[in-house]
Amino acid sequence: MGTSAINGSGTTGPSKWAITSRTLFMPTTLGPHDDVIPPVCACGPTPERPINLEGINGYPENCIELMNGSVVSQFTLLGLSHSHPLQLLLFGLVSACYTASLLGNLLIVVTVRVDPDLLQSPMYFFLANLSLIDMALGSVAAPKMLSDLLSQGSTISYGGCMAQLFFLHFLGGSEMFLLTLMAYDRYVAICHPLSYAETMHRHRCLGLLATCWAGGLLHSSTQLVLVAWLPFCGPSKLDNFYCDVPQVVKLACSDTYVMEILMVSNSGLISLVCFLVLLGSYGVILVTLRGRFGDGGGRKALSTCSAHLMVVSLIFVPCIFVYLRPFSSSQMDKMASIFYTIVTPVLNPIIYTLRNREVKEAMKRLRTRLWFPCWT
């Protein structure tokens, strides 16, 4: 006996029903003495949508969408607060952070680009790329968040959610690999200064930078494929202000244990391994600099490394907190998400500018070049 899918044309005689996340199937036609068994919904009851056993025509109402052949087409973002005054306050704060992030990182990119001394230095070449990533990373979630805070609307399409998730992990993964590369650059410069120019020449820097971007792309593509493979049939409420893997996976209609393990391994272990490599690199650097903190070169190297360590801690610690544990929902997750998507892109240019004499001098030269023609 064949298996047939239910469509709008109806069927002859009562049937036993089995519902998957995508299609409603009729295994067989019942005889006159068989019992009619109500459909089984793959989604199951949830706090947001408890099953109504009365349903429609004897079918649980949670299954009606599946019977009609539809799936979740958009998600509802619960955001940070439903209080209108607090939303206005958050709008002002996020607007200020986003604007400062764009202007600060753009200033670093322009400064490095127009200053030939900085542009030829691998460290500042990598710093300019880090600023580009920060500008893009801040733009993944902040504009949508600002729009939702103003309009008090908080929906995002399925495609928009997947795009947000992809670019968040693409840029975030690339940034983690780039920070690891910057630590390696400082290690070679301080621990092997005689071979630094030969090791970190321009072509090798470009190749290493391309590897960072490729690593971020591979990481993000893996996450996207794993999430897109999951079926979604409701509920569709995401407990955050943007789409990310932990919140989206919890809405799937199937068992996600294996997927969660794969995703934690992908995101959490990458964050942890890169962080440990970074700490090890800077530990070796500090041991090498021991006893040289009093001279000018030692102080400069210590200042540069301390700035790098501050940025690394601000980025990696929240990511490890969110991704290196079983998926759950808490206010701390939201705070960590705000930190590495909104706050960290603002702090990076401030830390590198205030603690780096060469960048400050280059900015002074840039200001002179921009303003001096106006007075001539």
Order of alpha helices (4+ residues) and beta strands (2+ residues): beta-beta-beta-alpha-beta-alpha-alpha-alpha-beta-alpha-alpha-alpha-beta-alpha-alpha-alpha-alpha-alpha-alpha-alpha
